[in-house]
Amino acid sequence: MKIIAGPCVIESEKLLREVAQELVRIRATYDDLEVYFKASFDKANRTSLSSFRGPGIEQGVAMLENIREEFGLPITTDFHTAEQIVEYGHRVDIVQIPAFLCRQTDMLIAAGNTGKIVNIKKAQFLNAEKMKFVVDKVKSTGNQKVWLTERGTLYGPRELVVDFRNIQKLSAWTDHVVMDCTHAAQETHGNNGKTDGNRAYVPYFAQTAKLWGANAYFLETHPNPDQGLSDGPNMLALSDLDALVKSLL
């Protein structure tokens, strides 16, 4: 089983190290568990202009590389332009394509050309069948290492729902179907300039996705999620991560 875990955004080196230490401990506790460390260097699509975005790409990628060197955790982060991928994609172990950008041809080609694993989040506005064409763009480069992530579907402009049939449908295009358990717990109807969420749903999304055939889980986690600078309401408390991983195994 694979998990992709870490805080939503890079807030500080101290936070990254605290989360990484727990991920290493969990990895050592259970057999057959692969752990990838994830955090964003820039939250480029925050709702409000005043929201915290992160340290930027140069500092952020360097901080992630330090985590990989110190803790032995492979790293991933999401990119927002083809140019970013060309310049920095070779420095991570998984190039992640955000849901809103999953059809951007130049980004997908650039990601494929890195030769790295390419994890593509299915857009909230796409059906699973359309992801075939997204995968084809990456594989046109000769790179066959494509993962697909389910993160929910917009039901009208205000609601995000999870259709777990998508897990089975996405498995037609990849051997690695990831369930984004924390972003699926977002609630899009907040009007305070921030996305709301309910982390209580996270374990249920994970367990249900497992029943439908998911073999990897995306879990944003934070030692104090209510104080997190991005996506706090739907991030899993770091102290709860072990129990969830154990239940999935």
LUMDREN-863329 format. One line per field, with one value per residue (C-alpha): z, y, x. Coordinates in steps of 0.25 Angstrom, whole numbers. Layout:
<nuros>
Z <- c(Z  ...)
Y <- c(Y  ...)
X <- c(X  ...)
</nuros>
This chain:
<nuros>
Z <- c(0  -3  4  0  12  18  21  10  9  13  26  32  32  46  42  30  40  50  40  33  47  49  35  36  49  43  31  40  48  37  26  11  13  3  8  0  6  0  2  -7  -9  -15  -13  -26  -26  -12  -11  -5  -10  5  8  11  -2  3  1  -14  -23  -21  -6  -5  -14  -7  6  1  -4  10  15  5  9  24  25  13  8  -7  -9  -18  -20  -29  -41  -48  -61  -71  -69  -54  -58  -68  -58  -45  -48  -49  -34  -29  -29  -33  -42  -37  -47  -39  -42  -48  -58  -62  -76  -79  -90  -89  -74  -77  -88  -79  -67  -76  -81  -67  -67  -53  -47  -52  -42  -48  -40  -47  -49  -41  -54  -62  -63  -61  -75  -80  -72  -83  -92  -80  -78  -93  -94  -83  -89  -103  -97  -95  -80  -75  -60  -59  -46  -45  -33  -30  -21  -23  -33  -33  -31  -35  -31  -16  -13  -15  -15  -17  -27  -23  -36  -42  -34  -43  -56  -54  -52  -67  -70  -58  -48  -38  -33  -22  -13  -9  5  10  -2  -4  10  5  6  -5  0  10  7  17  6  10  7  18  21  30  34  41  27  24  29  23  9  11  15  4  -7  -2  -4  -18  -21  -18  -15  -11  -2  -2  13  16  31  41  56  58  46  52  52  38  28  17  16  31  33  24  28  37  50  50  63  56  44  50  53  39  32  41  38  23  24)
Y <- c(0  14  27  41  50  63  77  84  95  98  106  105  95  91  87  78  71  68  62  55  49  43  38  30  24  19  14  6  1  -6  -16  -13  1  12  26  39  52  63  78  90  101  110  109  117  115  120  127  140  149  150  135  129  123  117  120  119  109  110  111  101  90  92  89  77  72  74  65  54  55  55  45  36  39  41  55  60  74  80  89  100  103  95  104  100  85  87  94  87  74  66  69  62  47  49  61  64  71  79  75  89  87  73  75  85  78  86  82  68  66  73  64  52  57  57  42  43  37  46  47  54  58  57  70  72  76  63  49  38  33  47  43  34  45  52  39  38  51  47  33  40  44  29  31  20  23  30  30  36  42  43  56  57  63  77  75  88  101  98  83  73  59  46  36  23  17  26  17  5  14  20  7  4  15  12  2  12  19  29  33  48  46  60  69  60  65  80  88  98  107  115  130  135  134  120  106  99  84  73  64  54  49  45  31  27  32  24  11  12  15  2  -6  0  -4  8  4  18  29  44  49  63  64  74  73  85  85  96  105  101  112  104  94  93  88  76  72  60  62  56  48  41  37  24  18  21  14  2  1  1  -9)
X <- c(0  4  1  5  5  9  4  -4  6  20  19  32  44  40  26  32  42  31  22  34  38  24  23  37  32  19  27  36  24  17  21  18  16  22  21  23  25  16  15  12  22  11  -4  -6  -21  -25  -39  -34  -23  -19  -17  -4  2  16  31  31  37  52  52  41  47  60  53  46  60  65  54  57  72  70  58  59  45  43  36  25  19  9  13  5  12  20  32  32  32  44  52  49  42  54  57  45  41  26  22  7  -2  -14  -28  -31  -20  -21  -24  -13  -5  8  9  5  16  26  23  24  38  44  43  37  24  13  1  -11  -23  -36  -43  -55  -62  -58  -64  -54  -55  -49  -36  -32  -28  -20  -12  -10  -3  7  9  12  25  29  27  17  18  5  -4  -18  -25  -39  -43  -58  -67  -75  -90  -94  -86  -86  -85  -74  -77  -70  -74  -66  -69  -58  -48  -52  -53  -39  -33  -35  -24  -14  -10  -9  -22  -20  -32  -30  -37  -35  -38  -50  -54  -54  -67  -67  -79  -71  -72  -61  -50  -46  -50  -57  -57  -60  -48  -58  -61  -46  -46  -59  -54  -41  -48  -59  -48  -41  -54  -55  -40  -32  -17  -12  -17  -14  -15  -11  -8  -3  0  -10  -19  -28  -16  -12  -10  -17  -28  -28  -42  -40  -26  -25  -18  -4  -8  -19  -11  -5  -19  -24  -12  -13  -28  -25  -14)
</nuros>
